[in-house]
Amino acid sequence: MGSPEEGKTFLSERWPEAIAISDPDRTLFRAFDLGRASLGQVFGLRVWKEALKVARFGVGKPVGDPLALGGTFLVHGAHVLASDIAEHAGHVPDYEGMIDLARIRSNSRNTRP
């Protein structure tokens, strides 16, 4: 939900090859039906466990709505090949699983019975 500049800064430090889309008006947030976190989804035990795993990456200042739960989407053209919707604020996407799923779906589209 931040500006394109904030997104570039964030990704340049963490994943320079990634392409991100800025959504300050929450158009995609609503289209992908992403929700807002409850107190348990922000301060629960699962959140702290995941936070410890990624603590080495640091914590940035909140941008936009800090209670907004995110999602990660692997998109090709107009097709969402895989998605991983956050279950809580500390959710870490399963990037490898998403890529595997996208490959399976891609292969099944290219094969005919």
GUMARFI-425198 format. One line per field, with one value per atom (N, C-alpha, C, O, CB): residue in three letters; chain; atom name; x, y, z. Coordinates in nm, 2 decimals, always signed. Atoms other than C-alpha are relative to their C-alpha. Glycine has a CB too. Example, Ala and Ser with C-alpha at 12.3 -4.5 7.8 and 13.67 -1.06 7.14 Angstrom:
2
residu <- [ALA	ALA	ALA	ALA	ALA	SER	SER	SER	SER	SER];
chaine <- [A	A	A	A	A	A	A	A	A	A];
atome <- [N	CA	C	O	CB	N	CA	C	O	CB];
X <- [+0.09	+1.23	+0.09	+0.19	-0.10	-0.09	+1.37	-0.08	-0.03	+0.04];
Y <- [-0.12	-0.45	+0.12	+0.12	+0.00	-0.11	-0.11	+0.11	+0.22	+0.05];
Z <- [+0.00	+0.78	+0.00	+0.07	+0.12	+0.00	+0.71	+0.08	+0.09	-0.14];
// end
This chain:
113
residu <- [MET	MET	MET	MET	MET	GLY	GLY	GLY	GLY	GLY	SER	SER	SER	SER	SER	PRO	PRO	PRO	PRO	PRO	GLU	GLU	GLU	GLU	GLU	GLU	GLU	GLU	GLU	GLU	GLY	GLY	GLY	GLY	GLY	LYS	LYS	LYS	LYS	LYS	THR	THR	THR	THR	THR	PHE	PHE	PHE	PHE	PHE	LEU	LEU	LEU	LEU	LEU	SER	SER	SER	SER	SER	GLU	GLU	GLU	GLU	GLU	ARG	ARG	ARG	ARG	ARG	TRP	TRP	TRP	TRP	TRP	PRO	PRO	PRO	PRO	PRO	GLU	GLU	GLU	GLU	GLU	ALA	ALA	ALA	ALA	ALA	ILE	ILE	ILE	ILE	ILE	ALA	ALA	ALA	ALA	ALA	ILE	ILE	ILE	ILE	ILE	SER	SER	SER	SER	SER	ASP	ASP	ASP	ASP	ASP	PRO	PRO	PRO	PRO	PRO	ASP	ASP	ASP	ASP	ASP	ARG	ARG	ARG	ARG	ARG	THR	THR	THR	THR	THR	LEU	LEU	LEU	LEU	LEU	PHE	PHE	PHE	PHE	PHE	ARG	ARG	ARG	ARG	ARG	ALA	ALA	ALA	ALA	ALA	PHE	PHE	PHE	PHE	PHE	ASP	ASP	ASP	ASP	ASP	LEU	LEU	LEU	LEU	LEU	GLY	GLY	GLY	GLY	GLY	ARG	ARG	ARG	ARG	ARG	ALA	ALA	ALA	ALA	ALA	SER	SER	SER	SER	SER	LEU	LEU	LEU	LEU	LEU	GLY	GLY	GLY	GLY	GLY	GLN	GLN	GLN	GLN	GLN	VAL	VAL	VAL	VAL	VAL	PHE	PHE	PHE	PHE	PHE	GLY	GLY	GLY	GLY	GLY	LEU	LEU	LEU	LEU	LEU	ARG	ARG	ARG	ARG	ARG	VAL	VAL	VAL	VAL	VAL	TRP	TRP	TRP	TRP	TRP	LYS	LYS	LYS	LYS	LYS	GLU	GLU	GLU	GLU	GLU	ALA	ALA	ALA	ALA	ALA	LEU	LEU	LEU	LEU	LEU	LYS	LYS	LYS	LYS	LYS	VAL	VAL	VAL	VAL	VAL	ALA	ALA	ALA	ALA	ALA	ARG	ARG	ARG	ARG	ARG	PHE	PHE	PHE	PHE	PHE	GLY	GLY	GLY	GLY	GLY	VAL	VAL	VAL	VAL	VAL	GLY	GLY	GLY	GLY	GLY	LYS	LYS	LYS	LYS	LYS	PRO	PRO	PRO	PRO	PRO	VAL	VAL	VAL	VAL	VAL	GLY	GLY	GLY	GLY	GLY	ASP	ASP	ASP	ASP	ASP	PRO	PRO	PRO	PRO	PRO	LEU	LEU	LEU	LEU	LEU	ALA	ALA	ALA	ALA	ALA	LEU	LEU	LEU	LEU	LEU	GLY	GLY	GLY	GLY	GLY	GLY	GLY	GLY	GLY	GLY	THR	THR	THR	THR	THR	PHE	PHE	PHE	PHE	PHE	LEU	LEU	LEU	LEU	LEU	VAL	VAL	VAL	VAL	VAL	HIS	HIS	HIS	HIS	HIS	GLY	GLY	GLY	GLY	GLY	ALA	ALA	ALA	ALA	ALA	HIS	HIS	HIS	HIS	HIS	VAL	VAL	VAL	VAL	VAL	LEU	LEU	LEU	LEU	LEU	ALA	ALA	ALA	ALA	ALA	SER	SER	SER	SER	SER	ASP	ASP	ASP	ASP	ASP	ILE	ILE	ILE	ILE	ILE	ALA	ALA	ALA	ALA	ALA	GLU	GLU	GLU	GLU	GLU	HIS	HIS	HIS	HIS	HIS	ALA	ALA	ALA	ALA	ALA	GLY	GLY	GLY	GLY	GLY	HIS	HIS	HIS	HIS	HIS	VAL	VAL	VAL	VAL	VAL	PRO	PRO	PRO	PRO	PRO	ASP	ASP	ASP	ASP	ASP	TYR	TYR	TYR	TYR	TYR	GLU	GLU	GLU	GLU	GLU	GLY	GLY	GLY	GLY	GLY	MET	MET	MET	MET	MET	ILE	ILE	ILE	ILE	ILE	ASP	ASP	ASP	ASP	ASP	LEU	LEU	LEU	LEU	LEU	ALA	ALA	ALA	ALA	ALA	ARG	ARG	ARG	ARG	ARG	ILE	ILE	ILE	ILE	ILE	ARG	ARG	ARG	ARG	ARG	SER	SER	SER	SER	SER	ASN	ASN	ASN	ASN	ASN	SER	SER	SER	SER	SER	ARG	ARG	ARG	ARG	ARG	ASN	ASN	ASN	ASN	ASN	THR	THR	THR	THR	THR	ARG	ARG	ARG	ARG	ARG	PRO	PRO	PRO	PRO	PRO];
chaine <- [A	A	A	A	A	A	A	A	A	A	A	A	A	A	A	A	A	A	A	A	A	A	A	A	A	A	A	A	A	A	A	A	A	A	A	A	A	A	A	A	A	A	A	A	A	A	A	A	A	A	A	A	A	A	A	A	A	A	A	A	A	A	A	A	A	A	A	A	A	A	A	A	A	A	A	A	A	A	A	A	A	A	A	A	A	A	A	A	A	A	A	A	A	A	A	A	A	A	A	A	A	A	A	A	A	A	A	A	A	A	A	A	A	A	A	A	A	A	A	A	A	A	A	A	A	A	A	A	A	A	A	A	A	A	A	A	A	A	A	A	A	A	A	A	A	A	A	A	A	A	A	A	A	A	A	A	A	A	A	A	A	A	A	A	A	A	A	A	A	A	A	A	A	A	A	A	A	A	A	A	A	A	A	A	A	A	A	A	A	A	A	A	A	A	A	A	A	A	A	A	A	A	A	A	A	A	A	A	A	A	A	A	A	A	A	A	A	A	A	A	A	A	A	A	A	A	A	A	A	A	A	A	A	A	A	A	A	A	A	A	A	A	A	A	A	A	A	A	A	A	A	A	A	A	A	A	A	A	A	A	A	A	A	A	A	A	A	A	A	A	A	A	A	A	A	A	A	A	A	A	A	A	A	A	A	A	A	A	A	A	A	A	A	A	A	A	A	A	A	A	A	A	A	A	A	A	A	A	A	A	A	A	A	A	A	A	A	A	A	A	A	A	A	A	A	A	A	A	A	A	A	A	A	A	A	A	A	A	A	A	A	A	A	A	A	A	A	A	A	A	A	A	A	A	A	A	A	A	A	A	A	A	A	A	A	A	A	A	A	A	A	A	A	A	A	A	A	A	A	A	A	A	A	A	A	A	A	A	A	A	A	A	A	A	A	A	A	A	A	A	A	A	A	A	A	A	A	A	A	A	A	A	A	A	A	A	A	A	A	A	A	A	A	A	A	A	A	A	A	A	A	A	A	A	A	A	A	A	A	A	A	A	A	A	A	A	A	A	A	A	A	A	A	A	A	A	A	A	A	A	A	A	A	A	A	A	A	A	A	A	A	A	A	A	A	A	A	A	A	A	A	A	A	A	A	A	A	A	A	A	A	A	A	A	A	A	A	A	A	A	A	A	A	A	A	A	A	A	A	A	A	A	A	A	A	A	A	A	A	A	A	A	A	A	A	A	A	A	A	A	A	A	A	A	A	A	A	A	A	A	A	A	A	A	A	A	A	A	A	A	A	A	A	A	A	A	A	A	A	A	A	A	A	A	A];
atome <- [N	CA	C	O	CB	N	CA	C	O	CB	N	CA	C	O	CB	N	CA	C	O	CB	N	CA	C	O	CB	N	CA	C	O	CB	N	CA	C	O	CB	N	CA	C	O	CB	N	CA	C	O	CB	N	CA	C	O	CB	N	CA	C	O	CB	N	CA	C	O	CB	N	CA	C	O	CB	N	CA	C	O	CB	N	CA	C	O	CB	N	CA	C	O	CB	N	CA	C	O	CB	N	CA	C	O	CB	N	CA	C	O	CB	N	CA	C	O	CB	N	CA	C	O	CB	N	CA	C	O	CB	N	CA	C	O	CB	N	CA	C	O	CB	N	CA	C	O	CB	N	CA	C	O	CB	N	CA	C	O	CB	N	CA	C	O	CB	N	CA	C	O	CB	N	CA	C	O	CB	N	CA	C	O	CB	N	CA	C	O	CB	N	CA	C	O	CB	N	CA	C	O	CB	N	CA	C	O	CB	N	CA	C	O	CB	N	CA	C	O	CB	N	CA	C	O	CB	N	CA	C	O	CB	N	CA	C	O	CB	N	CA	C	O	CB	N	CA	C	O	CB	N	CA	C	O	CB	N	CA	C	O	CB	N	CA	C	O	CB	N	CA	C	O	CB	N	CA	C	O	CB	N	CA	C	O	CB	N	CA	C	O	CB	N	CA	C	O	CB	N	CA	C	O	CB	N	CA	C	O	CB	N	CA	C	O	CB	N	CA	C	O	CB	N	CA	C	O	CB	N	CA	C	O	CB	N	CA	C	O	CB	N	CA	C	O	CB	N	CA	C	O	CB	N	CA	C	O	CB	N	CA	C	O	CB	N	CA	C	O	CB	N	CA	C	O	CB	N	CA	C	O	CB	N	CA	C	O	CB	N	CA	C	O	CB	N	CA	C	O	CB	N	CA	C	O	CB	N	CA	C	O	CB	N	CA	C	O	CB	N	CA	C	O	CB	N	CA	C	O	CB	N	CA	C	O	CB	N	CA	C	O	CB	N	CA	C	O	CB	N	CA	C	O	CB	N	CA	C	O	CB	N	CA	C	O	CB	N	CA	C	O	CB	N	CA	C	O	CB	N	CA	C	O	CB	N	CA	C	O	CB	N	CA	C	O	CB	N	CA	C	O	CB	N	CA	C	O	CB	N	CA	C	O	CB	N	CA	C	O	CB	N	CA	C	O	CB	N	CA	C	O	CB	N	CA	C	O	CB	N	CA	C	O	CB	N	CA	C	O	CB	N	CA	C	O	CB	N	CA	C	O	CB	N	CA	C	O	CB	N	CA	C	O	CB	N	CA	C	O	CB	N	CA	C	O	CB	N	CA	C	O	CB	N	CA	C	O	CB	N	CA	C	O	CB	N	CA	C	O	CB	N	CA	C	O	CB	N	CA	C	O	CB	N	CA	C	O	CB	N	CA	C	O	CB	N	CA	C	O	CB	N	CA	C	O	CB	N	CA	C	O	CB	N	CA	C	O	CB	N	CA	C	O	CB	N	CA	C	O	CB	N	CA	C	O	CB];
X <- [+0.08	+0.00	+0.09	+0.03	-0.09	-0.08	+0.30	+0.02	-0.04	+0.14	-0.02	+0.43	+0.10	+0.17	+0.06	-0.09	+0.63	+0.15	+0.23	-0.01	-0.14	+0.95	+0.02	+0.13	+0.02	-0.01	+0.89	+0.02	+0.10	-0.12	-0.02	+0.85	+0.13	+0.19	-0.11	-0.13	+1.16	+0.11	+0.20	+0.04	-0.10	+1.36	+0.00	+0.10	-0.02	+0.02	+1.22	+0.06	+0.13	-0.15	-0.05	+1.29	+0.14	+0.21	-0.09	-0.14	+1.63	+0.09	+0.20	+0.04	-0.08	+1.75	-0.02	+0.06	-0.03	+0.04	+1.57	+0.00	+0.04	-0.13	+0.02	+1.50	+0.00	-0.10	-0.14	-0.01	+1.63	-0.06	-0.10	+0.15	+0.05	+1.51	-0.15	-0.21	+0.05	+0.15	+1.14	-0.06	-0.01	-0.04	+0.08	+0.88	-0.12	-0.19	-0.04	+0.11	+0.62	-0.09	-0.05	+0.05	+0.10	+0.30	-0.04	-0.07	-0.12	+0.05	+0.21	-0.15	-0.21	+0.07	+0.14	-0.15	-0.05	-0.12	-0.05	+0.04	-0.21	-0.15	-0.20	+0.07	+0.15	-0.58	-0.07	-0.19	-0.05	+0.05	-0.62	-0.09	-0.18	-0.08	+0.08	-0.77	+0.03	-0.07	+0.03	-0.04	-0.58	-0.03	-0.07	+0.14	+0.03	-0.62	-0.15	-0.17	+0.02	+0.14	-1.00	-0.02	-0.10	-0.09	+0.02	-0.98	+0.04	-0.02	+0.07	-0.05	-0.78	-0.06	-0.03	+0.15	+0.07	-1.01	+0.09	+0.07	-0.09	-0.09	-0.73	-0.07	-0.14	+0.14	+0.07	-0.84	+0.08	+0.20	-0.06	-0.07	-0.75	+0.02	-0.06	-0.07	-0.04	-0.58	-0.08	-0.11	+0.15	+0.05	-0.74	+0.11	+0.23	-0.09	-0.11	-0.54	+0.08	+0.20	-0.06	-0.07	-0.45	+0.09	+0.19	-0.10	-0.08	-0.33	+0.12	+0.21	-0.08	-0.11	-0.10	+0.10	+0.22	-0.05	-0.08	+0.02	+0.00	+0.06	-0.05	+0.01	-0.04	+0.14	+0.24	-0.09	-0.13	+0.23	+0.05	+0.18	-0.03	-0.05	+0.25	+0.07	+0.17	-0.12	-0.06	+0.33	+0.14	+0.24	-0.08	-0.13	+0.62	+0.10	+0.22	-0.01	-0.09	+0.76	+0.05	+0.17	-0.08	-0.05	+0.77	+0.09	+0.18	-0.13	-0.08	+0.91	+0.14	+0.23	-0.06	-0.13	+1.20	+0.08	+0.20	+0.00	-0.07	+1.28	+0.05	+0.15	-0.10	-0.04	+1.30	+0.06	+0.07	-0.12	-0.05	+1.44	+0.12	+0.15	+0.03	-0.13	+1.77	-0.03	+0.06	+0.07	+0.03	+1.59	-0.04	-0.05	-0.11	+0.04	+1.49	-0.15	-0.22	+0.07	+0.14	+1.16	-0.01	+0.05	-0.07	+0.02	+1.06	-0.11	-0.19	-0.02	+0.11	+0.83	-0.13	-0.13	+0.02	+0.13	+0.46	-0.04	-0.02	-0.11	+0.04	+0.33	-0.15	-0.18	+0.09	+0.14	-0.04	-0.07	-0.05	-0.01	+0.08	-0.27	+0.08	+0.09	-0.14	-0.08	-0.05	-0.08	-0.02	+0.06	+0.08	-0.35	-0.04	-0.10	-0.12	+0.03	-0.38	+0.08	+0.20	+0.02	-0.07	-0.30	+0.04	-0.05	-0.08	-0.04	-0.10	-0.02	-0.08	+0.14	+0.00	-0.08	+0.11	+0.15	-0.14	-0.11	+0.18	-0.06	-0.12	+0.13	+0.06	+0.07	+0.10	+0.18	-0.12	-0.09	+0.26	-0.09	-0.18	+0.07	+0.09	+0.10	+0.08	+0.20	-0.05	-0.06	+0.17	-0.11	-0.21	+0.05	+0.10	-0.02	-0.12	-0.11	-0.04	+0.12	-0.38	-0.03	-0.14	-0.11	+0.03	-0.35	+0.08	+0.20	+0.03	-0.06	-0.28	+0.04	-0.05	-0.09	-0.04	-0.07	+0.01	-0.02	+0.14	-0.01	-0.03	-0.02	+0.01	+0.13	+0.02	-0.12	+0.03	+0.02	-0.14	-0.02	-0.03	-0.05	+0.01	+0.15	+0.07	-0.27	+0.05	+0.05	-0.15	-0.05	-0.13	-0.11	-0.22	+0.05	+0.09	-0.29	+0.01	-0.07	+0.02	-0.02	-0.14	+0.11	+0.17	+0.04	-0.10	+0.10	+0.14	+0.22	+0.00	-0.14	+0.41	+0.01	+0.11	+0.04	+0.00	+0.32	+0.11	+0.13	-0.14	-0.11	+0.61	-0.05	-0.07	+0.14	+0.05	+0.50	+0.09	+0.21	-0.01	-0.07	+0.60	+0.03	-0.04	-0.09	-0.03	+0.77	+0.03	-0.02	+0.12	-0.03	+0.91	-0.13	-0.14	+0.10	+0.12	+0.57	-0.09	-0.15	-0.08	+0.07	+0.41	+0.06	-0.02	+0.00	-0.06	+0.66	-0.02	-0.05	+0.16	+0.03	+0.61	-0.14	-0.17	+0.02	+0.14	+0.23	-0.02	-0.09	-0.08	+0.01	+0.27	+0.05	-0.01	+0.08	-0.05	+0.48	-0.10	-0.12	+0.14	+0.10	+0.23	-0.12	-0.17	-0.05	+0.12	-0.06	+0.04	-0.04	-0.05	-0.05	+0.15	+0.01	-0.03	+0.13	-0.02	+0.23	-0.13	-0.15	+0.09	+0.13	-0.13	-0.08	-0.16	-0.08	+0.07	-0.25	+0.06	-0.01	+0.02	-0.07	+0.01	-0.01	+0.03	+0.14	+0.02	-0.08	-0.15	-0.24	+0.05	+0.14	-0.38	-0.02	+0.07	-0.03	+0.03	-0.55	+0.00	-0.02	-0.14];
Y <- [-0.12	+0.00	+0.13	+0.24	+0.00	-0.11	+0.22	+0.06	+0.01	-0.04	-0.06	+0.44	-0.09	-0.18	+0.14	+0.08	+0.29	+0.02	-0.07	+0.05	-0.02	+0.45	-0.08	-0.14	+0.15	+0.08	+0.29	-0.15	-0.22	+0.02	+0.14	-0.05	-0.03	-0.13	-0.03	+0.02	-0.01	+0.00	-0.09	+0.11	+0.00	+0.08	-0.13	-0.19	+0.12	+0.13	-0.22	-0.12	-0.20	-0.02	+0.12	-0.47	+0.01	-0.09	-0.01	-0.01	-0.33	-0.06	-0.11	+0.14	+0.05	-0.43	-0.15	-0.22	+0.08	+0.14	-0.77	-0.09	-0.21	+0.00	+0.08	-0.90	+0.09	+0.12	-0.08	-0.10	-0.67	-0.05	+0.04	+0.03	+0.04	-0.89	+0.00	-0.02	-0.14	+0.01	-0.89	+0.12	+0.23	-0.02	-0.10	-0.69	+0.01	-0.08	-0.02	-0.02	-0.54	+0.11	+0.19	+0.05	-0.10	-0.33	+0.08	+0.02	-0.08	-0.08	-0.04	+0.01	+0.02	+0.15	+0.00	-0.04	+0.09	+0.05	-0.14	-0.09	+0.27	+0.02	+0.05	+0.14	-0.01	+0.28	-0.13	-0.13	+0.05	+0.14	-0.09	-0.06	-0.14	+0.01	+0.06	-0.18	-0.15	-0.23	+0.07	+0.14	-0.51	-0.07	-0.19	-0.02	+0.05	-0.56	-0.05	-0.16	+0.11	+0.04	-0.57	-0.11	-0.20	+0.12	+0.09	-0.76	-0.15	-0.24	+0.04	+0.13	-1.04	-0.05	-0.15	+0.00	+0.03	-1.04	-0.02	-0.11	-0.12	+0.01	-0.98	+0.07	+0.17	+0.07	-0.05	-0.91	+0.08	+0.11	-0.11	-0.07	-0.72	-0.10	-0.19	+0.12	+0.09	-0.89	+0.03	+0.14	+0.01	-0.01	-0.96	+0.02	+0.01	-0.13	-0.02	-0.90	-0.13	-0.12	+0.03	+0.12	-1.27	-0.02	-0.08	-0.12	+0.01	-1.25	+0.10	+0.09	+0.02	-0.10	-0.96	-0.03	-0.02	+0.14	+0.02	-1.06	-0.14	-0.17	+0.09	+0.14	-1.43	-0.07	-0.02	-0.08	+0.08	-1.70	-0.04	-0.03	-0.13	+0.04	-1.81	+0.12	+0.10	-0.04	-0.12	-1.45	+0.02	+0.05	+0.13	-0.02	-1.43	-0.11	-0.08	-0.01	+0.11	-1.77	+0.03	+0.01	-0.13	-0.03	-1.66	+0.13	+0.13	+0.03	-0.12	-1.32	-0.03	+0.03	+0.10	+0.04	-1.48	-0.06	-0.04	-0.10	+0.06	-1.67	+0.10	+0.08	-0.10	-0.10	-1.36	+0.13	+0.23	+0.04	-0.12	-1.12	+0.06	+0.18	-0.03	-0.04	-1.10	+0.10	+0.18	-0.12	-0.10	-0.90	+0.13	+0.23	-0.06	-0.13	-0.63	+0.03	-0.04	+0.11	-0.04	-0.46	+0.14	+0.23	-0.02	-0.13	-0.16	+0.08	+0.02	+0.00	-0.08	+0.12	-0.04	-0.06	+0.15	+0.03	+0.04	+0.10	+0.22	-0.02	-0.08	+0.18	-0.04	-0.16	-0.01	+0.04	+0.20	-0.05	+0.01	-0.10	+0.06	-0.01	-0.11	-0.22	-0.05	+0.10	-0.21	-0.13	-0.23	+0.05	+0.12	-0.45	-0.07	-0.18	+0.04	+0.07	-0.54	-0.12	-0.12	+0.10	+0.13	-0.90	-0.01	+0.02	-0.12	+0.00	-0.95	-0.13	-0.22	+0.03	+0.12	-1.20	+0.00	+0.11	-0.02	+0.01	-1.32	-0.07	-0.18	-0.07	+0.05	-1.39	-0.02	+0.08	+0.08	+0.03	-1.55	+0.02	-0.06	-0.14	-0.03	-1.39	-0.01	+0.04	+0.15	+0.01	-1.46	+0.05	-0.01	-0.14	-0.05	-1.24	+0.04	+0.11	-0.09	-0.03	-1.22	-0.12	-0.12	+0.02	+0.12	-1.55	+0.00	+0.02	-0.13	+0.02	-1.60	-0.15	-0.23	+0.04	+0.14	-1.92	-0.06	-0.18	-0.01	+0.05	-1.95	+0.12	+0.23	-0.08	-0.10	-1.76	-0.05	-0.17	+0.06	+0.04	-1.76	+0.12	+0.22	-0.03	-0.10	-1.56	+0.00	-0.11	-0.01	+0.00	-1.45	-0.04	+0.00	+0.14	+0.04	-1.62	+0.08	+0.08	-0.15	-0.09	-1.38	+0.10	+0.09	-0.08	-0.11	-1.08	-0.05	+0.01	+0.10	+0.05	-1.30	-0.10	-0.17	-0.06	+0.10	-1.52	+0.02	+0.13	+0.01	+0.00	-1.60	-0.09	-0.21	-0.06	+0.07	-1.70	-0.12	-0.12	+0.09	+0.12	-2.05	+0.02	-0.03	-0.13	-0.03	-1.92	-0.12	-0.13	+0.09	+0.12	-2.26	-0.08	-0.13	-0.09	+0.07	-2.42	+0.07	+0.00	-0.01	-0.07	-2.15	-0.02	-0.04	+0.15	+0.03	-2.20	-0.14	-0.16	+0.03	+0.14	-2.58	-0.01	-0.08	-0.09	+0.01	-2.53	+0.07	+0.01	+0.07	-0.06	-2.29	-0.09	-0.09	+0.14	+0.09	-2.54	-0.11	-0.15	-0.06	+0.11	-2.82	+0.05	-0.01	-0.05	-0.05	-2.60	+0.04	+0.01	+0.13	-0.03	-2.48	-0.12	-0.13	+0.08	+0.13	-2.84	-0.06	-0.12	-0.09	+0.06	-2.95	+0.07	+0.01	-0.01	-0.07	-2.68	-0.03	-0.03	+0.15	+0.03	-2.78	-0.14	-0.18	+0.04	+0.14	-3.15	-0.02	+0.02	-0.09	+0.04	-3.29	-0.14	-0.23	+0.04	+0.14	-3.61	-0.09	-0.21	-0.02];
Z <- [+0.00	+0.00	+0.00	+0.00	+0.12	+0.00	+0.00	-0.15	-0.24	+0.05	+0.13	-0.28	-0.08	-0.03	+0.01	+0.08	-0.58	+0.05	+0.05	-0.14	-0.05	-0.43	+0.13	+0.14	+0.03	-0.12	-0.09	-0.04	+0.03	+0.09	+0.05	-0.27	-0.05	-0.03	-0.10	+0.06	-0.47	+0.11	+0.10	-0.10	-0.10	-0.16	+0.08	+0.11	+0.10	-0.07	+0.03	-0.07	-0.01	+0.04	+0.08	-0.25	-0.03	-0.04	-0.12	+0.04	-0.34	+0.11	+0.08	-0.03	-0.12	+0.01	+0.02	+0.08	+0.12	-0.04	+0.02	-0.12	-0.11	+0.07	+0.11	-0.33	-0.13	-0.19	+0.00	+0.11	-0.61	-0.13	-0.21	-0.02	+0.12	-0.89	-0.01	-0.12	-0.03	+0.00	-0.78	-0.06	-0.06	+0.15	+0.05	-0.94	+0.09	+0.11	-0.15	-0.09	-0.71	-0.06	-0.15	+0.14	+0.04	-0.77	+0.12	+0.22	-0.07	-0.10	-0.56	+0.00	-0.11	-0.01	-0.01	-0.44	+0.11	+0.20	+0.02	-0.11	-0.22	+0.01	+0.12	-0.02	-0.01	-0.31	+0.03	+0.04	-0.14	-0.04	-0.22	-0.11	-0.07	+0.13	+0.11	-0.56	+0.00	-0.01	-0.13	+0.00	-0.57	+0.13	+0.13	-0.04	-0.13	-0.20	+0.00	+0.05	+0.11	+0.00	-0.25	-0.10	-0.08	-0.03	+0.11	-0.58	+0.04	+0.01	-0.13	-0.05	-0.41	+0.13	+0.19	+0.01	-0.12	-0.11	+0.12	+0.20	-0.02	-0.12	+0.14	+0.12	+0.10	-0.04	-0.12	+0.49	+0.10	+0.07	+0.08	-0.11	+0.81	+0.11	+0.13	+0.04	-0.11	+1.10	+0.13	+0.16	+0.03	-0.13	+1.43	+0.10	+0.06	+0.04	-0.09	+1.75	+0.01	+0.02	+0.14	+0.00	+1.76	-0.12	-0.11	+0.01	+0.12	+1.40	+0.00	-0.09	-0.12	-0.01	+1.50	+0.12	+0.10	+0.02	-0.12	+1.85	+0.05	+0.15	+0.11	-0.04	+1.86	+0.00	-0.05	-0.08	-0.01	+1.93	-0.14	-0.16	+0.08	+0.14	+1.56	-0.06	-0.13	-0.09	+0.06	+1.47	+0.05	-0.02	+0.03	-0.06	+1.72	-0.05	-0.07	+0.15	+0.05	+1.60	-0.13	-0.16	+0.00	+0.14	+1.24	+0.00	-0.07	-0.09	-0.01	+1.34	+0.04	-0.01	+0.10	-0.04	+1.50	-0.11	-0.12	+0.12	+0.12	+1.18	-0.10	-0.16	-0.07	+0.10	+0.97	+0.06	+0.00	-0.08	-0.07	+1.23	-0.06	-0.06	+0.15	+0.06	+1.04	-0.11	-0.15	-0.06	+0.10	+0.77	+0.05	-0.03	-0.09	-0.06	+1.01	-0.01	-0.09	-0.06	+0.00	+1.07	-0.05	+0.01	+0.14	+0.06	+0.86	+0.07	+0.15	-0.15	-0.06	+0.96	-0.08	-0.20	-0.01	+0.07	+0.88	-0.10	-0.08	+0.11	+0.11	+0.56	-0.03	-0.04	-0.13	+0.02	+0.49	+0.12	+0.23	-0.11	-0.11	+0.71	+0.06	+0.00	-0.05	-0.06	+0.95	+0.04	+0.07	+0.13	-0.03	+1.02	-0.13	-0.13	+0.07	+0.12	+0.65	-0.02	+0.00	-0.12	+0.03	+0.58	-0.15	-0.23	+0.05	+0.14	+0.27	-0.07	-0.02	-0.01	+0.08	+0.00	-0.11	-0.14	-0.07	+0.10	-0.25	-0.12	-0.10	+0.05	+0.12	-0.61	-0.11	-0.14	-0.04	+0.12	-0.90	-0.12	-0.14	+0.01	+0.11	-1.21	-0.13	-0.14	+0.03	+0.13	-1.57	-0.10	-0.11	-0.04	+0.09	-1.82	+0.09	+0.19	-0.11	-0.08	-1.69	+0.09	+0.15	-0.10	-0.08	-1.50	+0.13	+0.14	-0.08	-0.13	-1.13	+0.00	+0.01	+0.12	+0.01	-1.14	+0.14	+0.16	-0.06	-0.14	-0.76	+0.10	+0.06	+0.03	-0.10	-0.45	+0.14	+0.17	+0.00	-0.14	-0.08	+0.09	+0.10	+0.03	-0.07	+0.14	+0.15	+0.21	+0.00	-0.13	+0.48	+0.10	+0.09	+0.04	-0.11	+0.78	+0.12	+0.21	+0.03	-0.11	+1.03	-0.04	-0.15	+0.13	+0.03	+1.05	-0.03	-0.09	+0.10	+0.02	+1.06	-0.11	-0.12	+0.13	+0.10	+0.77	-0.10	-0.15	-0.08	+0.10	+0.54	-0.11	-0.10	+0.06	+0.12	+0.19	-0.03	-0.01	-0.12	+0.04	+0.06	-0.15	-0.24	+0.02	+0.14	-0.26	-0.08	-0.19	+0.00	+0.08	-0.36	-0.03	-0.14	+0.08	+0.03	-0.32	-0.10	-0.18	+0.13	+0.11	-0.53	-0.13	-0.23	+0.03	+0.13	-0.80	-0.05	-0.17	+0.01	+0.04	-0.80	-0.04	-0.14	+0.13	+0.04	-0.81	-0.14	-0.22	+0.10	+0.13	-1.10	-0.12	-0.22	+0.00	+0.10	-1.29	-0.03	-0.15	+0.05	+0.01	-1.23	-0.09	-0.18	+0.14	+0.07	-1.35	-0.15	-0.24	+0.07	+0.13	-1.65	-0.09	-0.20	+0.00	+0.07	-1.75	-0.03	-0.14	+0.08	+0.02	-1.71	-0.12	-0.18	+0.12	+0.11	-1.95	-0.14	-0.24	+0.02	+0.12	-2.21	-0.05	-0.16	+0.01	+0.04	-2.21	-0.04	+0.03	+0.11	+0.04	-2.39	+0.03	+0.01	-0.15	-0.03	-2.29	-0.13	-0.12	+0.06];
// end
